[in-house]
Amino acid sequence: MGKLHISVSPHIRSSNTTQRIMLDVVISLLPAAIAGCIIFGISALWVILACVFSSVVFEALFNIITKRTQTISDLSAVVTGLLLALNLPANTPLWQAVIGSAFAIIIVKCLFGGIGCNLVNPAITARVFMLIAFTNLAKPAFPLDAVSSATPLVELAEGSSPSLINLFLGNIGGALGETSALALLIGGIYLLVRRVITWHIPVATIATVFVLSFLLDAFSFINALSWVLSGGLIIGAFFMATDYVTSPAVAKGKIVFGIGIGLITVLIRFYGNYPEGVSFAILMLNILNPYIEKFSKRKLFGGKHYEE
Amino acid sequence: MAFYLKGVKLSHKKNTSPEKAEKISVNSVTIPMSMHIGRPANAVVKKGDTVAVGSLIGEAAEGLSSPVYSSVSGSVQGVGEILLSNGMTGAAVTIESDGEMTLDSSITPPTINNRDDLINALSKSGIVGLGGAGFPTSIKFKTDKPIEYLIINSAECEPYITSDNYTMLTKADMMEYAIETLVKFFGIKKVIIGIEKNKPKAIAKMRELSGKFNNASVKVLPTVYPQGGEKVMVYHTTGKVVAEGGLPIDVGCVVCNCTTVAEIGKYLKTGIPLVEKVVTVDGDAIENPQNVIAPIGAPIKDVLEFCGIKAEIAKALYGGPMMGISVTDLEKPVLKNTNALLAFSQKQAFVPKTTACIRCGACANNCPFGIDPVAILKSYKEDDYLGMKKAGALLCMECGCCSYVCPAKIPNVQNNKLAKEAIRKEAQREVK
């Protein structure tokens, strides 16, 4: 009989892995990606492929050059690339998509220590960076058969109401993956069912936007709903704000985090210079996250109080 | 009670029948003097001595300790050193069995007239916490504080193990005798038997038992690991919170595993001390998983071979897969607190590769006590003792939920153990 294997308990582990979680996120984003390709045409597909492919390549190269363990098999670079693409207009020049991916992966993620160490969400930060760096991206793309020449957020701000059905299906102007609430909700529900995310952040974020929009926009239920379905709120609330690394781990903190995102989003939408504020709101709460985490720790069961 | 503490749902893998257990005999036994928490017993036999089943071979030391008895009849081969599962070495008596299993002629049931008699009998019985902890049972009852609740921990929340279930199904009479005596002499007000929902037969049997007392009841608990953790059990049966560093007696509770209670009954009725154990033998390297009754000190190898070994054993455990301790070699003996022996093939013996923490919070969110292993590890790396304590390092019972759920396969329990050890050493330095 050979030597026995010795290890510290527990001797069994759950089947959950980082790779499985990331794969679930990729699966959950596919409906939105497909919807984007249908609504905006083949150019959407090229943007998605450019972002995903270049994100993975940049992470692989970074690890090779800095002699680190190769991490691309955890699929987190695929998630970053995919999320970034879904947040870009379908007519984004591919070279800009590649630069955005490089920013997300190298600057925001790898230079801070790679997966789990980034302070802010790489995809969100890259999207904000691109918005500022490439002025052409401020003008969103429109569906192939578009009748309107303004995004719903602009329409709403100007006082007219876009069609709720179009908002729900996504037949509107905007980033290629953010317009179809239906596709995003399918993905969001998948993540909830698979227990990759909990309801706290999406519900807190969306409810805050709904309530504040209702109060600020003529106490109109329809308008409040339109504000929720427009822009990047659904994709932000379900897929970007729920990024583990940059959001609180505990339920109480998640709710505070979600309310914060909702609040800042509404403030930017109603009073800011930009028509959309979800990305900025998430980025800002990412930065505040360590403090939210600190103040939202679970109470220890029977824990002793230790003086400083 | 407002809510149940968190935990994890595990695959039960209770493959063995809890209704029968075959007695096995071995040629020789090696009985360590330290099979409990506290000071080792002092060996009182030497090479060449003749002993019988139940003969005293190790006298309890002063304070926290427990006596040790021979589990076979035969002759003492010597008192040697053995590497214990906690990494320390200690004395162990090796006895060659004559195969007769003759009972020591001096064995008589103890006479109990008062509380002190009972405490004395409990310490003489050699009984320790048989759920796995191995805390000398008499010490739990030796208290000035009133014992309001006797909680009989029958959760058996670890996968594979069915030995407590066996006790409940077959030793209810012994449990009854023990409860009767304990209640009478310790003035216990309430007896609660806590069982996980997945053992309907045992629940029925224990309801039958509790029906015989006017102050006993069965509490059926959800099948969530670690339901059998002492503080978890106290909270779920009484709603009381045992504070960090405290004991259940602080809130008027004494918690005993059901097999411990049955052994108490057996000793009080017959005078036979703790010399044998029901052991669940299971794992993918075992041909016929089953419960066996093994003499304490029996080599693990003999016990496993009795059940048939069908694959090369790459890993063996004392106890269940969540809190069990790795067996260093198969010549090691069955101990007082051994409730299961699991043997695994190479396929199940591997340790998964650890990757970077993605801060998903699964560890803290699944901890019954709300401990944050990520914060403990961070403080540990920074030698921040206060930080470790604040994150709950000393509250950790090492149940393993945090390591189990971690998608990055970080050995959280191992890290918490390191943190505890660091805190202990720091406290020692401060004293000096």
Interface residues (C-beta under 8 A of the other chain):
Chain A: M1 G2 L4 H5 I6 S7 V8 S9 P10 H11 I12 R13 S14 N16 T17 T18 R20 I21 T71 D74 S76 G114 I115 G116 C117 Y244 V245 P248 A249 V250 K297 R298 K299 L300 F301 G302 G303 K304 Y306 E308
Chain B: L5 V8 L10 P159 K231 Y235 V241 V242 A243 E244 G245 G246 E312 I313 A314 K315 A316 L317 P321 M322 M323 G324 I325 S326 V327 T328 D329 L330 F344 A349 F350 V351 P352 T355 A356 C357 I358 R359 C360 G361 A362 A364 N365 P368 F369 G370 I371 D372 L386 K389 K390 G392 L394 L395 E398 G400 S403 Y404 V405 C406 P407 A408 K409 P411 V413 Q414 K417
